[in-house]
Structures are given as structure tokens and as C-alpha cells.
Amino acid sequence: MTAEPRFPVVAAVEMGLGHLRAADALARGFGASIAHADRAPLASPEEQRLWQRTRRFYERVSRVSQWPVVGTPFRALLEAITRIPPFHPLRDLSRPSLTTRGLERMVDRGLGAGLIAAVERSGAPLLTTFFLPALVANRHERIDIGCLVTDTDLARAWVPGLPGESRIRYFAPTPRAARRLAAYGIAERQIETTGFPLPHELVGGPDAPSARANLAARLVRLDRTGAFRAAAGPAIAATLGAEVLRAVDERPPLLVFAVGGAGAQSDLPAKFLPSLRPAIESGALRLALVAGVRADVAQRFDRLLSQQGLGSHPGVRLVVETDVDRYFRVFNALCAEADILWTKPSELTFFAALGLPLLLAPSVGAQERYNRRWAIENGAALAQHDPYLAGAWIDEWLADGTLAAAAFGGFTRLPKQGLYRILAAYGCSAAVEPAADFRAARSDDSTAIRSIG
């Protein structure tokens, strides 16, 4: 008689939204909730304070590093923290970095101890989307450890000081991340290239039916002159069906601008909104400003919209949530109807695989530079131009099919099956949570200050 598979405890840490976003998709796929390693009851008061100090430090450095002049030394510090050495020429990169040694001292002080104790009591495997819990678990021989890398490339800090003795099983979102892990000294048998776990409701299954349907509708709105469909008709018909070539959709494209978890680059809307206002007022473009879970950023966006005379415009939405789990539901619903995603190259870079073209703001940290390069080289993203002239270059890209081409390129070139491959690695053949549940969390039910009519 075959034993039932033991699904893992899916753990994450709120160190930016990227680790939580990946854990959210995985935990719901297993029909479970995220185990928050930095919150009660898993973290003691002392451990919570240690996590909070670490998080505040990283968020402050991330935000201030974006400031002109004053931010210069903070950018240098952020680069040192997130440093990823050049990959070529190929060589042994297994020697521990200063960051690795510093992290192991934090582990010695008890960081992650509460989570590990709970996992040991449960007897279940541990699957974490942040490296510190994996490093802690690696010291406990009875724990089966999985660790998902959440960027296209990674720093040495993700790997234990003695990589040859590591028991961590790594899930890599890209082949480059897998090669990097091997260069850091992880045995190839402990590395599996899976892709990033995109939300089940946006993919719909291994054959991506939901993503295909969303892309088919999106291509029509992005390709208003038909330029891209005329040039790539056979490929589009083979991928999405011939009806897309003849479809008409009078709705204007929806541009979504989303800040990072630390609120970095929240100054960009003040630069681009004046140039977008004519298109919004004429009904040629819709806009959603996503403040995530940051009330301070939402208030700033609200004032900006009022100053621009768009405070009550039906084509504008401002989204903010007080709860991270609720925010992910609302954001995923928004992505289903979005046509363009403007953001920094964080973990949201992987959403280009859904056929959602990216406008990329400047990178924050070394890992985001590699994310940016990966998306652009695969034809799924475009670097933002002068934000003060955004209305002009976005209009040009809508007219000549450039954004439509990026949408199609991301869908056809980037991996979409990451969630299902990781579930299968633990004996779960399909996501537990049905895609139909998605419809119960429509984005216009959020606590948005403004909503699209």
C-alpha cells in the first residue's frame, strides 16, 4: 500500500513581498496557509524583534538608495548586501561571502528557531521561499528541506557556508539560477529547474488555459491598429486561435503601476501622471495605481490624483489593502484584466510569463538587475523611457504593436508551470485550490480608494 504524500510546511518571511508572493501561490496550491517564520506564534517576541530590525534596515536602505545624491552611499551599501559576482568566466564560487558569515551569526542568535521547532514537531517537510529558514533547517538532520529561489539569479547568501554538506533541495526559477547554485557548490542532484510559482488562478493549470484566455483578450486591446497581429498572424493563431486575429475590443488598455513592498519608487506617478492625463480623460487609457499594503503610499497617490483632477475619474483606480493575503487576492484579480504592468524588476518580473508586458522601472539591488536583463532579453519587457513623457512613448508602443509583441513574447518564451512542477515534486498532482475560487475575490471588491467603473 502506497503511503500518502506528506505535503510540506510552506514558510516565508516578510522581507519584501517577493518571498510572500511565491509562498502564497505554493501554500494555496497545497491547500494550506503560509507559515510566517517572523510572526507569532512561530517567532518568540525576541525573535520577532530581530526580524523587525532586519526588515526595517533593508526597507530603509532600499527606499533611501533611490534618492538623488543622498542615496549614493545607500546604493553602494545595497549593492554590497545583494552582490552577485559575475558568472563568466565559469569558476568555483563556493567560498562564503561576508554576508554569508553575518547571516550564520544571526542563525546562532536564534533566528528561525520557532519555525524549525514547529516543523520538527509536525514531521512534515519544510519548503521555504526565503533562504534563512533553509539555512537554519540545514542544521537539523531530521528535516527534509526545500528552498525556492525567488529571482532569476542569486547571491551567495542563499547557500550554506559549507555547500558540499548542504541537504537543501533547491527549486530554481531559471536555468541560470540553477547554474549559479552549482557554481556556489550545491550538488546538481539537489537542484531542480522548475520556474517561478505563478498564481493558479492566473495560469489555470499546466496547459495555462486562464493565461491563454487573458492574453487573447489583452492582445486585442494592446494591438489597436492590428499591426502586430498582421505581422505575427500564423504564430498567434497557432497559440491562441484564429479568432484573435479578427476580434475587436473597444475597452481602453489598463495600465497598472505597482510599487515594491518597501515602497521604493513611489515617486514615479508624480512624474508620469501629467503626461498620461489626456489619454485617461479622453477614455483612451485606464490606470490603476497599486500601493500594496502601504497606507502612506496610498495617501500620497490619492493626493496626486486629486491634484491632477483625476480623483473621481471612472478610468482610475487606487488599490491598497491592510492585509497581505487580501492584497495578493486583489492584485491577482487585477492582473487578469491588466494590459500593461509598470513596476521595478522584482519577483513580478516572472508575471511576464502570463502574457502581461512589463514596463520596467530602475532596478533596486543586484538581483533585480538580473531580473531586468532576463525579461528584456526574452522580449517580454521594455525599459521605461523618460517618465515625464510617458504619454507619448506609451501611445507610440500601442500604435505600432510593441507592447502586444512583448505580451506575446513573454507568454511564448517564459516558463509558466513552476507551481505545478513544485507541487508534483511533493506528490501533489494539481493545485488543491480550484481556479473558480478566484472569482470570489474580484479586484473591484478591494478597499481601493478609487475604483474603475
Secondary structure as GFF3:
##gff-version 3
##sequence-region A 1 453
A	DSSP	beta_strand	9	12	.	.	.	ID=ss1
A	DSSP	alpha_helix	17	29	.	.	.	ID=ss2
A	DSSP	beta_strand	35	36	.	.	.	ID=ss3
A	DSSP	alpha_helix	45	64	.	.	.	ID=ss4
A	DSSP	alpha_helix	72	82	.	.	.	ID=ss5
A	DSSP	alpha_helix	98	108	.	.	.	ID=ss6
A	DSSP	alpha_helix	113	122	.	.	.	ID=ss7
A	DSSP	beta_strand	126	128	.	.	.	ID=ss8
A	DSSP	alpha_helix	131	137	.	.	.	ID=ss9
A	DSSP	beta_strand	145	148	.	.	.	ID=ss10
A	DSSP	three_ten_helix	156	158	.	.	.	ID=ss11
A	DSSP	three_ten_helix	163	165	.	.	.	ID=ss12
A	DSSP	beta_strand	169	172	.	.	.	ID=ss13
A	DSSP	alpha_helix	175	183	.	.	.	ID=ss14
A	DSSP	three_ten_helix	188	190	.	.	.	ID=ss15
A	DSSP	beta_strand	191	193	.	.	.	ID=ss16
A	DSSP	alpha_helix	200	203	.	.	.	ID=ss17
A	DSSP	alpha_helix	209	222	.	.	.	ID=ss18
A	DSSP	alpha_helix	227	231	.	.	.	ID=ss19
A	DSSP	alpha_helix	233	240	.	.	.	ID=ss20
A	DSSP	three_ten_helix	242	245	.	.	.	ID=ss21
A	DSSP	beta_strand	254	258	.	.	.	ID=ss22
A	DSSP	alpha_helix	268	281	.	.	.	ID=ss23
A	DSSP	beta_strand	286	292	.	.	.	ID=ss24
A	DSSP	alpha_helix	295	307	.	.	.	ID=ss25
A	DSSP	beta_strand	316	320	.	.	.	ID=ss26
A	DSSP	alpha_helix	324	337	.	.	.	ID=ss27
A	DSSP	beta_strand	340	343	.	.	.	ID=ss28
A	DSSP	three_ten_helix	347	354	.	.	.	ID=ss29
A	DSSP	beta_strand	358	360	.	.	.	ID=ss30
A	DSSP	alpha_helix	366	377	.	.	.	ID=ss31
A	DSSP	beta_strand	381	383	.	.	.	ID=ss32
A	DSSP	three_ten_helix	387	389	.	.	.	ID=ss33
A	DSSP	alpha_helix	390	399	.	.	.	ID=ss34
A	DSSP	alpha_helix	402	413	.	.	.	ID=ss35
A	DSSP	alpha_helix	418	425	.	.	.	ID=ss36
A	DSSP	three_ten_helix	435	441	.	.	.	ID=ss37
A	DSSP	three_ten_helix	443	445	.	.	.	ID=ss38
###
